[in-house]
Amino acid sequence: MNARIPTASSDQGCRPGCGACCIAPSITSPIPGMPEGKPAGVRCAQLDDRNLCRLFGLPERPTVCRAFDYDLSLCGTDNGAALDNITLLETATQ
C-alpha cells in the first residue's frame, strides 16, 4: 500500500485517517480516477477506506495535494473540526 501513515499527534501534524483535505475542498486538476478533478464535499477516488491517500509519495499525486500541509489553525483539534474548517474555507473562496 502506498499510503502515508502519519505518526504525529494532532498538535504536531496530520492526524492518521483524517482525510478532511481529501473530501472538503474542490480540486480542479485531474486526479487518477477523477480526470475532471473533484467537487467540494466529494471523497477523492484515491482516499482509501482508512482515509489515507493511495497516491501519497507517488508522482501521480496532484501538485495541489502535495502543496496542502497540516496547519493547526485550519485542521483544528479533531477530524470533525478539520472537515468543518476546510469546508468553510472552500465555501468562502467560491
Backbone as JSON Lines, residues from 0, in Angstrom:
{"i":0,"aa":"M","n":[0.84,-1.17,0.0],"ca":[0.0,0.0,0.0],"c":[0.88,1.24,0.0]}
{"i":1,"aa":"N","n":[0.53,2.26,-0.77],"ca":[1.33,3.47,-0.89],"c":[0.72,4.63,-0.14]}
{"i":2,"aa":"A","n":[0.16,4.39,1.0],"ca":[-0.49,5.45,1.76],"c":[0.43,5.99,2.84]}
{"i":3,"aa":"R","n":[0.29,7.28,3.08],"ca":[1.02,7.89,4.17],"c":[0.34,7.48,5.47]}
{"i":4,"aa":"I","n":[1.13,7.09,6.44],"ca":[0.6,6.78,7.75],"c":[1.32,7.67,8.74]}
{"i":5,"aa":"P","n":[0.78,8.88,8.96],"ca":[1.46,9.8,9.85],"c":[1.47,9.26,11.28]}
{"i":6,"aa":"T","n":[2.5,9.63,12.02],"ca":[2.6,9.17,13.39],"c":[2.5,10.33,14.38]}
{"i":7,"aa":"A","n":[2.44,11.55,13.91],"ca":[2.41,12.7,14.8],"c":[1.05,12.85,15.45]}
{"i":8,"aa":"S","n":[1.05,13.42,16.64],"ca":[-0.21,13.71,17.33],"c":[-0.84,14.95,16.72]}
{"i":9,"aa":"S","n":[-2.09,15.24,17.07],"ca":[-2.82,16.33,16.45],"c":[-2.19,17.69,16.69]}
{"i":10,"aa":"D","n":[-1.39,17.86,17.74],"ca":[-0.74,19.15,17.96],"c":[0.6,19.23,17.24]}
{"i":11,"aa":"Q","n":[1.03,18.15,16.6],"ca":[2.3,18.13,15.91],"c":[2.17,17.99,14.4]}
{"i":12,"aa":"G","n":[1.04,17.5,13.92],"ca":[0.91,17.32,12.49],"c":[-0.32,16.54,12.12]}
{"i":13,"aa":"C","n":[-0.36,16.15,10.86],"ca":[-1.5,15.48,10.28],"c":[-1.96,14.29,11.12]}
{"i":14,"aa":"R","n":[-3.28,14.18,11.32],"ca":[-3.84,13.05,12.07],"c":[-4.07,11.85,11.16]}
{"i":15,"aa":"P","n":[-3.6,10.69,11.55],"ca":[-3.84,9.49,10.73],"c":[-5.32,9.28,10.49]}
{"i":16,"aa":"G","n":[-5.68,9.08,9.23],"ca":[-7.06,8.76,8.9],"c":[-8.02,9.92,8.92]}
{"i":17,"aa":"C","n":[-7.56,11.15,8.95],"ca":[-8.46,12.32,8.96],"c":[-9.18,12.43,7.62]}
{"i":18,"aa":"G","n":[-8.44,12.65,6.55],"ca":[-9.0,12.71,5.21],"c":[-9.78,13.97,4.87]}
{"i":19,"aa":"A","n":[-9.88,14.92,5.78],"ca":[-10.69,16.12,5.51],"c":[-10.2,16.89,4.29]}
{"i":20,"aa":"C","n":[-8.88,16.96,4.09],"ca":[-8.34,17.69,2.95],"c":[-8.56,16.94,1.64]}
{"i":21,"aa":"C","n":[-9.02,15.7,1.72],"ca":[-9.32,14.89,0.53],"c":[-10.82,14.8,0.28]}
{"i":22,"aa":"I","n":[-11.6,15.49,1.11],"ca":[-13.05,15.48,0.99],"c":[-13.59,16.9,0.79]}
{"i":23,"aa":"A","n":[-13.26,17.81,1.68],"ca":[-13.88,19.13,1.71],"c":[-13.59,20.01,0.5]}
{"i":24,"aa":"P","n":[-12.32,20.15,0.08],"ca":[-12.06,21.12,-1.0],"c":[-12.36,20.57,-2.39]}
{"i":25,"aa":"S","n":[-12.64,21.49,-3.29],"ca":[-12.71,21.11,-4.7],"c":[-11.28,21.05,-5.23]}
{"i":26,"aa":"I","n":[-11.06,20.18,-6.19],"ca":[-9.76,20.07,-6.84],"c":[-10.04,20.11,-8.34]}
{"i":27,"aa":"T","n":[-9.47,21.11,-9.01],"ca":[-9.77,21.29,-10.43],"c":[-8.81,20.55,-11.34]}
{"i":28,"aa":"S","n":[-7.68,20.11,-10.81],"ca":[-6.73,19.37,-11.64],"c":[-7.13,17.89,-11.69]}
{"i":29,"aa":"P","n":[-6.71,17.2,-12.75],"ca":[-7.03,15.77,-12.85],"c":[-6.4,14.97,-11.71]}
{"i":30,"aa":"I","n":[-7.12,13.95,-11.29],"ca":[-6.67,13.01,-10.27],"c":[-6.89,11.62,-10.9]}
{"i":31,"aa":"P","n":[-5.97,10.69,-10.74],"ca":[-6.25,9.34,-11.26],"c":[-7.6,8.84,-10.73]}
{"i":32,"aa":"G","n":[-8.46,8.47,-11.65],"ca":[-9.81,8.03,-11.29],"c":[-10.82,9.16,-11.31]}
{"i":33,"aa":"M","n":[-10.35,10.4,-11.4],"ca":[-11.21,11.58,-11.46],"c":[-10.59,12.57,-12.45]}
{"i":34,"aa":"P","n":[-10.68,12.29,-13.74],"ca":[-9.98,13.1,-14.74],"c":[-10.42,14.56,-14.8]}
{"i":35,"aa":"E","n":[-11.6,14.86,-14.3],"ca":[-12.08,16.25,-14.28],"c":[-11.86,16.91,-12.93]}
{"i":36,"aa":"G","n":[-11.11,16.27,-12.05],"ca":[-10.94,16.78,-10.69],"c":[-12.09,16.3,-9.83]}
{"i":37,"aa":"K","n":[-12.31,16.98,-8.69],"ca":[-13.41,16.58,-7.82],"c":[-14.1,17.8,-7.24]}
{"i":38,"aa":"P","n":[-15.42,17.72,-7.09],"ca":[-16.15,18.83,-6.47],"c":[-15.95,18.84,-4.95]}
{"i":39,"aa":"A","n":[-16.18,19.97,-4.36],"ca":[-16.12,20.1,-2.9],"c":[-17.11,19.15,-2.26]}
{"i":40,"aa":"G","n":[-16.69,18.55,-1.15],"ca":[-17.56,17.66,-0.39],"c":[-17.63,16.24,-0.89]}
{"i":41,"aa":"V","n":[-16.9,15.93,-1.96],"ca":[-16.88,14.59,-2.53],"c":[-15.55,13.93,-2.17]}
{"i":42,"aa":"R","n":[-15.62,12.7,-1.72],"ca":[-14.39,11.95,-1.4],"c":[-13.56,11.77,-2.65]}
{"i":43,"aa":"C","n":[-12.28,11.99,-2.53],"ca":[-11.36,11.71,-3.63],"c":[-11.37,10.21,-3.9]}
{"i":44,"aa":"A","n":[-11.28,9.85,-5.17],"ca":[-11.25,8.44,-5.55],"c":[-10.01,7.74,-5.0]}
{"i":45,"aa":"Q","n":[-8.99,8.5,-4.64],"ca":[-7.75,7.92,-4.14],"c":[-7.71,7.84,-2.61]}
{"i":46,"aa":"L","n":[-8.78,8.2,-1.95],"ca":[-8.87,8.11,-0.49],"c":[-9.38,6.71,-0.15]}
{"i":47,"aa":"D","n":[-8.58,5.95,0.58],"ca":[-8.97,4.57,0.87],"c":[-9.96,4.49,2.04]}
{"i":48,"aa":"D","n":[-10.34,3.29,2.42],"ca":[-11.32,3.09,3.48],"c":[-10.82,3.55,4.85]}
{"i":49,"aa":"R","n":[-9.51,3.71,4.99],"ca":[-8.95,4.21,6.25],"c":[-8.67,5.71,6.18]}
{"i":50,"aa":"N","n":[-9.18,6.37,5.13],"ca":[-8.95,7.8,4.89],"c":[-7.48,8.12,4.71]}
{"i":51,"aa":"L","n":[-6.76,7.27,4.01],"ca":[-5.37,7.5,3.67],"c":[-5.25,7.59,2.15]}
{"i":52,"aa":"C","n":[-4.34,8.45,1.68],"ca":[-4.16,8.66,0.25],"c":[-3.38,7.52,-0.39]}
{"i":53,"aa":"R","n":[-3.97,6.94,-1.42],"ca":[-3.29,5.86,-2.15],"c":[-2.12,6.38,-3.0]}
{"i":54,"aa":"L","n":[-2.1,7.7,-3.25],"ca":[-1.07,8.29,-4.11],"c":[0.04,8.97,-3.34]}
{"i":55,"aa":"F","n":[-0.03,8.96,-2.01],"ca":[0.97,9.68,-1.22],"c":[2.37,9.2,-1.58]}
{"i":56,"aa":"G","n":[3.24,10.16,-1.91],"ca":[4.62,9.85,-2.26],"c":[4.83,9.44,-3.7]}
{"i":57,"aa":"L","n":[3.76,9.35,-4.49],"ca":[3.88,8.94,-5.89],"c":[3.82,10.16,-6.81]}
{"i":58,"aa":"P","n":[4.45,10.1,-7.97],"ca":[4.44,11.23,-8.89],"c":[3.04,11.55,-9.43]}
{"i":59,"aa":"E","n":[2.13,10.6,-9.4],"ca":[0.76,10.84,-9.9],"c":[-0.08,11.72,-8.96]}
{"i":60,"aa":"R","n":[0.41,11.91,-7.75],"ca":[-0.34,12.73,-6.78],"c":[-0.36,14.18,-7.3]}
{"i":61,"aa":"P","n":[-1.54,14.78,-7.39],"ca":[-1.64,16.15,-7.92],"c":[-0.81,17.16,-7.12]}
{"i":62,"aa":"T","n":[-0.3,18.14,-7.82],"ca":[0.52,19.19,-7.2],"c":[-0.23,19.86,-6.06]}
{"i":63,"aa":"V","n":[-1.5,20.14,-6.24],"ca":[-2.29,20.81,-5.2],"c":[-2.32,19.97,-3.92]}
{"i":64,"aa":"C","n":[-2.35,18.68,-4.05],"ca":[-2.36,17.79,-2.89],"c":[-1.0,17.79,-2.2]}
{"i":65,"aa":"R","n":[0.06,17.77,-3.01],"ca":[1.41,17.81,-2.43],"c":[1.65,19.11,-1.69]}
{"i":66,"aa":"A","n":[1.03,20.19,-2.14],"ca":[1.25,21.5,-1.53],"c":[0.43,21.71,-0.26]}
{"i":67,"aa":"F","n":[-0.65,20.96,-0.1],"ca":[-1.5,21.13,1.08],"c":[-0.79,20.53,2.29]}
{"i":68,"aa":"D","n":[-0.72,21.3,3.37],"ca":[0.02,20.84,4.54],"c":[-0.82,21.07,5.79]}
{"i":69,"aa":"Y","n":[-0.57,20.27,6.79],"ca":[-1.25,20.4,8.08],"c":[-1.0,21.77,8.69]}
{"i":70,"aa":"D","n":[-2.04,22.36,9.23],"ca":[-1.94,23.61,9.98],"c":[-2.97,23.55,11.1]}
{"i":71,"aa":"L","n":[-2.53,23.67,12.35],"ca":[-3.43,23.53,13.49],"c":[-4.61,24.5,13.41]}
{"i":72,"aa":"S","n":[-4.37,25.73,12.93],"ca":[-5.46,26.7,12.85],"c":[-6.52,26.29,11.83]}
{"i":73,"aa":"L","n":[-6.15,25.54,10.82],"ca":[-7.1,25.06,9.82],"c":[-7.65,23.68,10.2]}
{"i":74,"aa":"C","n":[-6.78,22.8,10.61],"ca":[-7.18,21.42,10.87],"c":[-7.82,21.21,12.24]}
{"i":75,"aa":"G","n":[-7.67,22.17,13.14],"ca":[-8.31,22.08,14.45],"c":[-7.76,20.94,15.28]}
{"i":76,"aa":"T","n":[-8.53,20.55,16.26],"ca":[-8.07,19.55,17.22],"c":[-8.6,18.15,16.95]}
{"i":77,"aa":"D","n":[-9.5,18.02,15.98],"ca":[-10.0,16.69,15.63],"c":[-10.46,16.67,14.18]}
{"i":78,"aa":"N","n":[-10.77,15.49,13.68],"ca":[-11.12,15.32,12.27],"c":[-12.38,16.1,11.89]}
{"i":79,"aa":"G","n":[-13.36,16.16,12.79],"ca":[-14.59,16.9,12.52],"c":[-14.32,18.38,12.35]}
{"i":80,"aa":"A","n":[-13.45,18.93,13.2],"ca":[-13.09,20.34,13.08],"c":[-12.38,20.6,11.76]}
{"i":81,"aa":"A","n":[-11.5,19.69,11.37],"ca":[-10.79,19.85,10.1],"c":[-11.78,19.89,8.94]}
{"i":82,"aa":"L","n":[-12.72,18.98,8.93],"ca":[-13.71,18.94,7.85],"c":[-14.54,20.22,7.84]}
{"i":83,"aa":"D","n":[-14.99,20.66,9.01],"ca":[-15.78,21.89,9.11],"c":[-14.98,23.1,8.65]}
{"i":84,"aa":"N","n":[-13.74,23.23,9.11],"ca":[-12.92,24.4,8.78],"c":[-12.57,24.45,7.3]}
{"i":85,"aa":"I","n":[-12.2,23.32,6.73],"ca":[-11.84,23.3,5.31],"c":[-13.09,23.54,4.45]}
{"i":86,"aa":"T","n":[-14.24,23.03,4.88],"ca":[-15.49,23.29,4.17],"c":[-15.83,24.78,4.21]}
{"i":87,"aa":"L","n":[-15.67,25.41,5.36],"ca":[-15.92,26.87,5.47],"c":[-14.99,27.66,4.56]}
{"i":88,"aa":"L","n":[-13.72,27.28,4.52],"ca":[-12.76,27.95,3.65],"c":[-13.13,27.75,2.18]}
{"i":89,"aa":"E","n":[-13.51,26.54,1.83],"ca":[-13.91,26.26,0.45],"c":[-15.11,27.12,0.07]}
{"i":90,"aa":"T","n":[-16.1,27.2,0.93],"ca":[-17.31,27.99,0.68],"c":[-16.98,29.48,0.55]}
{"i":91,"aa":"A","n":[-16.09,29.96,1.4],"ca":[-15.72,31.38,1.4],"c":[-14.93,31.78,0.16]}
{"i":92,"aa":"T","n":[-14.29,30.83,-0.49],"ca":[-13.43,31.15,-1.64],"c":[-14.07,30.8,-2.98]}
{"i":93,"aa":"Q","n":[-15.34,30.47,-2.98],"ca":[-16.02,30.16,-4.26],"c":[-16.36,31.4,-5.02]}
